[in-house]
Amino acid sequence: MSETPTTVRVTIEPDSDPDLSWLAQDCWNEATPTEPEGYGRRRIKSYGVTWACVGVVVDVLCPHGGVMDSASLWGIEDDWDTDSDWYQLGVAVELATALEVSITPDTLIRTL
């Protein structure tokens, strides 16, 4: 009898309460020729308009229903890279590895 593979569900969710306090630190708000008001101030003003934070949630689903284990990482900037989907999947793989499961095409359910 073959063992049913463990299913891994990866969900990308909006971060409803991101910690943006790091953007208020002085080191992010020094005026430069390309950022006269400072990078941090500009980013805070544009939050929710041109960018947002998301969370990557990895759930290990039991073969007979229910969630066996889960892990997540929040506060990921959704515009940091044109390949952010690959970054988010990389985060998911790291989270799954910490849960001691593997993400494969046969076991992955990805929801957005």
C-alpha positions in Angstrom: 0.0 0.0 0.0 1.5 3.4 -1.0 1.6 6.2 1.4 -0.5 9.3 0.6 1.8 12.2 0.0 1.6 15.1 2.5 0.0 18.1 0.8 1.5 21.5 1.4 -0.7 24.5 0.9 1.1 27.9 0.3 -1.0 31.0 0.7 0.1 34.5 0.0 -2.1 36.8 2.1 -2.3 40.6 2.6 -0.5 41.7 5.8 -3.3 43.5 7.6 -1.0 44.9 10.3 2.5 45.4 9.0 5.3 46.9 11.1 6.5 49.8 9.1 8.4 51.4 12.0 11.8 50.6 10.5 10.9 53.2 7.7 10.8 55.9 10.4 14.4 55.3 11.5 16.9 58.1 10.7 19.1 55.9 8.6 16.2 55.5 6.1 15.3 59.2 6.0 18.4 61.0 5.0 17.9 63.4 2.1 19.8 62.4 -1.0 19.7 63.9 -4.6 17.4 61.0 -5.7 15.4 60.9 -2.5 15.0 64.6 -1.3 12.5 63.7 1.4 14.2 60.4 2.4 13.4 56.9 1.3 11.5 56.0 4.4 9.1 58.9 4.3 8.3 58.3 0.7 7.7 54.6 1.3 5.3 55.3 4.2 3.3 57.8 2.2 3.0 55.4 -0.7 2.0 52.3 1.4 -1.3 50.9 0.2 -1.1 53.0 -3.0 1.8 51.5 -4.9 2.9 48.8 -2.6 1.8 46.7 0.4 3.1 43.9 2.6 2.1 40.3 2.3 2.6 37.1 4.3 3.6 33.7 3.1 1.7 30.9 5.0 2.6 27.3 4.7 0.2 24.7 6.0 0.9 21.0 6.0 -2.4 19.2 5.4 -3.2 15.8 6.8 -4.2 13.2 4.3 -7.5 12.6 6.1 -8.4 16.3 6.7 -7.2 19.1 9.0 -4.0 21.0 9.3 -1.0 19.2 10.8 1.3 22.1 11.2 1.9 25.6 9.8 4.4 28.4 9.6 4.4 31.9 8.3 6.5 34.9 7.5 4.9 38.4 7.4 5.9 41.9 6.3 7.3 41.0 2.9 7.2 44.0 0.5 5.2 43.0 -2.5 7.1 45.3 -4.9 10.7 44.7 -3.8 11.6 42.7 -6.9 10.1 41.9 -10.3 10.6 38.2 -9.4 8.8 38.5 -6.0 6.8 35.4 -6.8 10.0 33.4 -6.9 11.1 35.0 -3.6 7.8 34.2 -2.0 8.1 30.6 -3.2 11.6 30.5 -1.8 10.3 31.7 1.6 7.6 28.9 1.4 10.3 26.3 0.7 12.3 27.5 3.7 9.2 27.4 5.9 8.3 23.9 4.7 11.9 22.7 5.3 11.6 23.9 8.9 8.4 21.8 9.2 10.4 18.9 7.7 8.2 18.5 4.6 9.1 19.0 0.9 7.3 21.1 -1.6 7.0 19.3 -4.9 4.6 19.8 -7.9 2.7 16.8 -6.7 2.2 18.1 -3.1 1.8 21.9 -3.7 -1.5 23.8 -3.5 -0.8 27.5 -4.1 -3.5 30.0 -3.4 -3.3 33.8 -3.7 
